[in-house]
Amino acid sequence: MEFVFYSLSLILGYAFTRFVTEQTNFHLRMKGIWVHHWILSAIAMAVLAALGYDAPYVWGALTGVALEGLSRKNWSLRDTKRT
């Protein structure tokens, strides 16, 4: 049953992130680096892994957020608009 929660959370995380990113224009940019939401999700995953947290719905949602960001055309770390 854990895989079910993981899978549903992945889909919901992806869809929610797509909706939010299409509706807002918020970006974290600093000194030529663009901090995308997939990076923030990966950082959160690393922290949770270090803490031993294993709730499948949290991992699914974070995976959905990361995959949504990586599926976009521009996902590089380099901010080409500010360099």
Number of C-alpha atoms within 10 A of each C-alpha: 6 9 11 12 16 21 18 16 21 25 17 17 24 21 16 16 21 16 11 11 15 9 9 8 7 8 11 9 15 11 9 13 16 19 17 18 21 20 18 14 20 15 13 14 18 12 12 15 12 9 9 9 12 10 12 19 20 18 23 23 25 26 23 27 26 23 18 21 21 16 10 10 7 11 16 14 13 16 16 10 9 11 8
